[in-house]
């Protein structure tokens, strides 16, 4: 999202040239897949986290430039809103203690960054949507200075031809409009990455799609937006609406949205990149000078710049990634549907559940997706996001079942077996999956805890209650005690 793109205008010729270049990229990518040119040995995993910034009283702190200057660490980067930053952790191998390394590295980096951010009057919070965001923050002046964000906002609004409408119904109802993509900045996430071979990619992506609803149900952490209690993971409908380039008429015609769960199980990673090119016009038609075929035939690794840039503006919840490390190309599944927090321990527990489940399901003799319709997986996803730990989801061989019960009875043993297959040390898998187990037994989550505390302050002004609860949340976040231990 944060790739530097110079501010510019695009002509019709620019768009035609870009489309032709993207298609050449796709042809070269297909050839690379046929010729098995990808790194498939000893796969790495990765983690990125987007954070929110607040001031001393709990309101958004629009200070990411000052905070990043104070932190002065290249692992921290800008994000869409001035009240966001992002941290990227070094990739790790799960069999070498990767989960514990992620936790230790994340805690150390965040503690150091918090100390420095405090010097400029800002504090980090791991939560999907800042509960104290108000209408006054939803304007273009809240965007970060990176020209890419202003350009992307202009292109999305130009494609729509009208302001963005946000309409979400949960326990309460929110309807508002925006003249930029700033509402998207309200959505901060944690991204888990797993490297996989071309042959295994489809199985890992399908597995990630199949468990998305359960994943978000037991990890929801975004219950409030603009003062309203909405979905337990309000980021999902908000992100779907905040980057929607379609007018109402195009929606009625069945034009696909750019924030997309997908519409089918796949047989190859090529399916996803081909869909990107076939269904979606470029938002940022920037074309470079590389001849990807010449590079490939010369023994090099093409960057496929246009294909990657285009992929970065199609917001799949499980996104395919083509990347290059030390001159060698590789593929990853990027899981993008969870919020951060409530604590680092909770976040790594969420990662353990995901890494374990997708490994087990991807390697199962009878694929789960052969027993389950894609539409059932998509419905699970939205029900899980709306209802959180109270969600009833569909699972093959079980039917409708409470998500927490499904995790306890069926999925935790699968995740354990998957982590064993990765070579995760037993003490790590026991600890992190134990956090998920207790969260499900107690039927709690970051969202459930936050909603309950705000309701206890029902006699107060809503924003006063949100500020007080957020400050309490921040203190508990720093303890690294998982949310099921919060009173």
C-alpha positions in Angstrom: 0.0 0.0 0.0 2.8 2.4 0.8 4.9 2.0 -2.4 6.1 5.4 -3.5 4.2 6.6 -6.7 4.8 10.1 -7.9 1.9 12.5 -8.1 0.7 12.6 -11.8 -2.2 12.6 -14.2 -2.8 9.7 -16.6 -3.8 10.1 -20.2 -5.8 7.6 -22.3 -2.6 6.6 -23.9 -1.0 5.9 -20.5 -3.9 3.5 -19.7 -3.7 1.7 -23.0 0.1 1.3 -22.7 -0.2 0.1 -19.1 -2.9 -2.5 -20.0 -0.7 -4.0 -22.7 2.3 -4.1 -20.3 0.3 -5.8 -17.6 -0.8 -8.5 -20.1 2.9 -9.0 -21.1 3.7 -9.3 -17.4 1.0 -12.0 -17.1 2.3 -14.0 -20.0 5.8 -13.9 -18.6 4.5 -14.9 -15.1 2.7 -17.9 -16.7 6.0 -19.0 -18.4 7.8 -18.7 -15.1 5.2 -20.9 -13.5 5.7 -23.5 -16.2 9.4 -23.4 -16.0 9.5 -23.8 -12.1 11.6 -20.8 -11.5 10.4 -20.2 -8.0 12.1 -20.6 -4.6 10.2 -23.4 -2.9 12.8 -24.7 -0.3 12.3 -24.2 3.4 9.4 -21.7 3.2 9.5 -18.5 5.3 6.6 -16.8 7.2 6.1 -13.1 7.9 4.1 -10.6 9.9 3.2 -7.0 9.4 1.1 -4.9 11.7 -0.7 -1.6 11.3 -1.0 0.6 14.4 -3.2 3.5 15.5 -1.9 6.6 17.2 -3.7 8.4 20.0 -3.0 11.4 22.3 -3.0 11.6 26.1 -6.8 11.6 26.3 -7.5 8.9 23.8 -8.3 10.9 20.7 -6.6 10.2 17.3 -3.1 11.7 17.1 -2.4 12.9 13.5 1.3 12.7 14.0 2.7 9.8 12.0 5.4 11.8 10.3 6.7 13.1 13.7 6.4 9.7 15.3 8.3 8.0 12.5 11.0 10.7 12.7 11.3 10.1 16.4 11.4 6.3 16.0 13.9 6.4 13.2 13.6 2.7 12.5 13.2 1.5 8.9 11.0 -1.4 10.1 8.3 1.3 10.8 6.6 2.9 7.8 3.9 5.4 7.0 0.3 4.3 6.4 -2.7 5.8 4.7 -3.9 8.0 7.6 -1.8 10.4 9.7 -3.0 8.4 12.7 -1.5 5.2 11.4 1.9 3.6 11.2 3.0 0.1 10.2 5.7 -2.2 11.4 7.2 -5.0 9.3 9.0 -7.9 11.1 11.9 -9.9 9.6 10.7 -13.2 8.1 11.2 -16.3 10.1 11.0 -20.1 9.9 8.4 -21.6 12.2 10.5 -24.6 12.9 13.3 -22.3 14.3 11.0 -20.7 16.9 9.5 -18.2 14.5 6.3 -17.6 16.5 8.2 -16.8 19.7 10.7 -14.7 17.7 7.8 -12.7 16.2 6.4 -12.1 19.7 9.7 -11.1 21.2 10.7 -8.9 18.3 7.3 -7.2 18.1 7.2 -6.5 21.9 10.7 -5.1 21.8 10.1 -2.9 18.8 6.8 -1.6 20.0 8.1 -0.8 23.5 11.0 1.1 22.0 8.7 2.9 19.6 6.2 3.8 22.3 8.9 5.4 24.4 10.0 7.6 21.4 6.4 8.3 20.2 5.5 9.5 23.7 8.1 12.3 23.3 6.0 13.9 20.5 2.7 13.3 22.3 1.5 10.1 20.6 0.9 6.6 21.8 0.4 3.4 19.9 -2.7 1.2 20.1 -3.3 -2.2 18.6 -6.9 -2.1 17.6 -8.7 -2.5 14.2 -10.5 0.8 14.2 -9.9 3.7 16.6 -13.1 3.9 18.6 -12.6 7.7 19.1 -12.4 8.6 15.4 -15.0 11.3 14.7 -16.5 12.8 11.6 -14.0 15.6 11.8 -11.2 13.2 11.1 -12.8 11.9 7.9 -11.4 14.5 5.5 -8.5 14.6 3.1 -6.3 16.6 5.4 -6.0 13.4 7.5 -4.2 11.5 4.7 -0.5 10.9 5.0 1.9 13.0 2.8 2.9 10.1 0.5 1.7 11.2 -3.0 0.5 7.7 -3.7 -2.4 8.1 -1.2 -3.7 11.4 -2.7 -3.4 9.9 -6.2 -5.1 6.7 -5.2 -7.9 8.7 -3.5 -8.4 10.8 -6.6 -8.4 7.7 -8.9 -11.0 5.9 -6.8 -13.3 8.9 -6.6 -12.9 9.5 -10.3 -13.8 5.9 -11.1 -16.9 6.2 -8.9 -17.9 9.6 -10.2 -19.4 10.5 -6.8 -18.7 10.6 -3.1 -18.1 7.4 -1.1 -21.1 6.3 0.9 -20.6 4.3 4.1 -23.7 2.5 5.4 -23.3 -0.2 8.0 -26.0 -1.8 10.2 -25.1 -3.6 13.4 -26.4 -3.1 16.9 -26.6 0.5 15.8 -26.6 2.0 12.3 -24.1 4.3 10.6 -24.7 6.2 7.4 -22.2 8.8 6.2 -20.4 10.1 3.1 -16.8 11.0 2.3 -15.1 12.8 -0.5 -11.8 10.9 -0.2 -10.6 7.4 0.8 -9.9 8.5 4.4 -12.5 6.1 5.8 -10.1 3.3 4.5 -7.5 4.7 6.9 -9.7 3.8 9.8 -9.1 0.1 8.9 -5.8 -1.2 10.4 -4.9 -4.8 10.1 -2.4 -7.5 10.8 -1.0 -9.4 7.8 0.3 -12.9 8.0 2.5 -14.2 5.2 3.3 -17.8 4.2 5.6 -18.7 1.4 4.5 -21.6 -0.8 5.5 -23.4 -4.0 3.4 -22.8 -7.2 2.2 -26.4 -7.0 0.9 -25.9 -3.4 -0.3 -22.3 -3.7 -3.9 -23.1 -4.6 -4.3 -25.5 -1.7 -3.0 -22.9 0.8 -5.1 -20.1 -0.7 -8.2 -22.3 -0.7 -7.6 -23.3 2.9 -7.2 -19.7 4.0 -10.5 -18.8 2.3 -12.3 -21.7 3.9 -11.3 -20.7 7.5 -11.7 -16.9 7.1 -15.1 -16.8 8.8 -13.9 -18.7 11.8 -10.7 -16.8 12.0 -12.4 -13.4 12.1 -15.1 -14.6 14.5 -12.7 -15.6 17.3 -10.3 -12.7 16.7 -12.6 -9.7 16.1 -11.4 -6.4 17.5 -13.1 -3.5 15.7 -16.6 -2.9 17.2 -17.0 0.9 17.0 -16.8 3.4 14.2 -17.7 7.1 14.4 -19.2 6.5 17.8 -21.5 3.7 16.7 -21.5 0.0 17.8 -21.6 -1.9 14.6 -20.1 -5.2 13.6 -17.6 -7.0 15.9 -15.1 -6.6 13.0 -16.4 -3.5 11.5 -13.3 -3.2 9.4 -14.7 -5.7 7.0 -17.8 -3.8 5.7 -16.0 -0.5 6.1 -13.0 -1.5 3.9 -15.4 -3.0 1.4 -17.3 0.2 1.1 -14.4 2.8 1.5 -12.5 1.6 -1.6 -15.5 0.7 -3.8 -15.0 2.2 -7.2 -18.5 1.1 -8.4 -21.6 3.4 -8.7 -24.9 1.9 -7.7 -25.6 1.1 -11.3 -22.4 -0.9 -11.8 -23.2 -2.8 -8.6 -26.6 -3.7 -10.0 -24.9 -4.9 -13.2 -22.8 -7.3 -11.1 -19.5 -5.6 -11.6 -17.0 -7.1 -9.1 -15.7 -5.0 -6.2 -12.1 -4.2 -5.7 -12.3 -5.4 -2.0 -13.1 -8.9 -2.9 -13.5 -12.2 -1.1 -13.5 -13.9 -4.5 -16.0 -16.1 -6.2 -14.5 -19.6 -6.6 -12.0 -22.1 -5.4 -8.8 -21.9 -7.5 -6.5 -24.5 -9.1 -3.5 -22.2 -9.6 -2.0 -18.9 -8.4 -2.3 -17.9 -12.1 -6.1 -17.9 -11.7 -6.0 -14.9 -9.2 -3.6 -12.8 -11.2 -5.5 -13.5 -14.4 -8.7 -12.4 -12.7 -7.0 -9.2 -11.6 -6.1 -8.4 -15.2 -9.4 -9.5 -16.7 -11.8 -7.9 -14.3 -10.2 -4.7 -13.0 -9.0 -1.6 -14.7 -5.8 -0.1 -13.4 -6.1 2.6 -10.7 -2.4 3.5 -10.9 -1.4 2.9 -14.6 2.3 3.6 -14.0 4.5 1.9 -16.6 8.2 1.3 -16.2 10.8 0.5 -18.9 11.5 -3.2 -18.0 11.0 -5.7 -20.8 10.1 -8.7 -18.7 10.6 -11.3 -21.5 14.0 -10.0 -22.3 15.0 -10.1 -18.6 13.7 -13.6 -18.3 15.4 -14.9 -21.4 18.6 -13.2 -20.3 18.7 -15.3 -17.2 17.3 -12.6 -14.9 14.3 -12.3 -12.7 11.7 -9.8 -14.0 10.2 -7.5 -11.4 6.8 -7.6 -13.2 6.3 -4.1 -11.8 2.9 -3.4 -13.4 1.4 -6.7 -12.4 2.5 -6.2 -8.8 1.3 -2.6 -8.6 -2.1 -3.7 -10.1 -2.3 -6.5 -7.6 -1.7 -4.0 -4.8 -4.9 -2.1 -5.7 -7.1 -5.2 -5.7 -7.9 -5.8 -2.1 -8.4 -9.5 -1.7 -8.7 -10.7 2.0 -6.2 -13.4 1.1 -4.0 -11.9 -1.5 -1.5 -13.6 -3.8 2.0 -12.1 -3.7 4.8 -12.3 -6.2 8.0 -11.1 -4.8 11.8 -11.4 -5.2 14.4 -12.0 -2.5 18.1 -12.1 -3.3 17.3 -12.3 -7.0 15.1 -15.3 -6.6 11.3 -15.1 -7.1 8.8 -16.6 -4.7 5.1 -16.8 -4.0 3.2 -16.0 -0.8 -0.3 -16.0 0.5 -1.0 -12.8 2.5 -3.8 -13.1 5.0 -5.2 -9.6 5.5 -8.5 -9.9 7.3 -7.7 -9.6 11.0 -7.2 -6.5 13.2 -4.1 -6.3 15.5 -4.3 -6.9 19.2 -5.6 -6.7 21.8 -2.1 -7.7 22.8 1.0 -9.0 21.1 0.4 -12.4 22.7 -3.2 -12.4 21.2 -1.8 -11.5 17.8 0.7 -14.3 17.7 -1.9 -16.7 19.0 -4.0 -15.7 16.0 -1.0 -16.3 13.8 -0.4 -19.7 15.3 -4.1 -20.7 14.6 -3.8 -19.5 11.0 -0.4 -21.1 10.2 -1.4 -24.4 11.8 -4.8 -24.6 10.1 -3.8 -23.8 6.6 -0.8 -26.3 6.8 -3.1 -29.1 8.0 -5.9 -28.3 5.5 -3.6 -27.7 2.5 -2.1 -31.2 3.0 -5.3 -33.1 3.8 -6.0 -36.0 1.5 -9.6 -34.9 1.0 -9.6 -31.1 0.5 -12.1 -29.2 2.7 -13.1 -27.1 -0.3 -14.3 -30.2 -2.1 -16.9 -30.6 0.6 -17.9 -26.9 0.9 -19.3 -24.4 -1.5 -17.4 -21.2 -2.0 -20.5 -19.2 -1.2 -20.7 -21.0 2.2 -17.2 -19.8 3.0 -18.1 -16.3 2.0 -21.2 -16.3 4.1 -19.2 -17.6 7.1 -16.8 -14.7 6.6 -19.4 -12.0 6.8 -21.4 -13.7 9.6 -18.1 -14.1 11.6 -17.2 -10.4 11.1 -20.7 -9.3 12.1 -21.3 -11.5 15.1 -17.8 -12.3 16.4 -17.7 -15.1 19.1 -21.5 -15.3 18.8 -21.4 -16.3 15.2 -23.0 -19.5 13.9 -21.1 -20.8 10.9 -21.4 -23.7 8.4 -18.8 -26.5 8.5 -18.8 -29.7 6.4 -20.0 -32.8 8.3 -21.3 -30.6 11.1 -23.7 -28.2 9.6 -24.5 -24.9 11.5 -22.3 -24.6 14.6 -21.2 -21.9 16.9 -17.7 -20.7 15.8 -16.2 -21.1 19.2 -17.5 -24.6 19.6 -16.1 -25.5 16.2 -12.7 -24.3 17.1 -12.7 -26.1 20.4 -13.9 -29.5 19.1 -12.5 -29.6 15.6 -10.1 -26.9 14.6 -7.6 -26.7 17.5 -6.5 -30.3 17.0 -6.1 -29.6 13.3 -4.0 -26.5 14.1 -1.9 -28.4 16.5 -1.2 -31.1 13.9 -0.4 -28.3 11.4 2.1 -26.6 13.7 3.7 -30.0 14.4 4.1 -30.4 10.6 5.8 -27.0 10.5 8.1 -28.2 13.2 7.0 -25.6 15.8 8.4 -26.4 19.3 5.7 -27.9 21.5 6.0 -25.2 24.2 5.2 -22.5 21.6 2.2 -24.3 20.0 0.8 -25.2 23.5 1.1 -21.6 24.7 -0.4 -19.9 21.6 -3.2 -22.4 20.9 -3.9 -22.3 24.6 -4.7 -18.6 24.3 -7.2 -19.4 21.5 -8.7 -22.2 23.5 -9.3 -20.0 26.6 -10.7 -17.2 24.4 -13.2 -19.6 22.9 -14.1 -21.3 26.3 -14.8 -17.8 27.8 -16.4 -16.6 24.5 -14.5 -13.4 24.6 -12.4 -11.3 22.2 -11.0 -7.8 22.0 -14.3 -6.6 20.5 -16.5 -8.4 23.1 -14.4 -6.9 26.0 -14.6 -3.4 24.5 -18.3 -3.5 23.9 -19.0 -4.8 27.4 -16.9 -2.0 29.0 -18.6 0.7 27.0 -22.0 -0.6 27.9 -21.0 -0.4 31.6 -20.4 3.3 31.0 -23.9 3.7 29.4 -24.7 6.7 31.5 -21.8 8.7 30.1 -21.5 10.6 26.9 -20.6 8.0 24.2 -17.3 9.6 23.2 -16.3 10.0 26.9 -17.1 6.3 27.4 -15.0 5.4 24.3 -12.0 7.5 25.4 -12.0 6.0 29.0 -12.4 2.5 27.7 -9.7 3.0 25.1 -7.2 4.3 27.7 -8.0 1.2 29.9 -7.5 -1.0 26.9 -4.1 0.6 26.1 -2.9 0.0 29.7 -4.0 -3.7 29.5 -2.4 -4.0 26.0 1.0 -3.1 27.5 0.7 -5.9 30.1 0.7 -8.5 27.2 -1.8 -10.5 29.3 -4.1 -12.1 26.7 -7.6 -10.6 26.6 -9.2 -13.7 28.2 -7.4 -12.8 31.4 -8.8 -9.2 31.4 -11.4 -8.8 34.0 
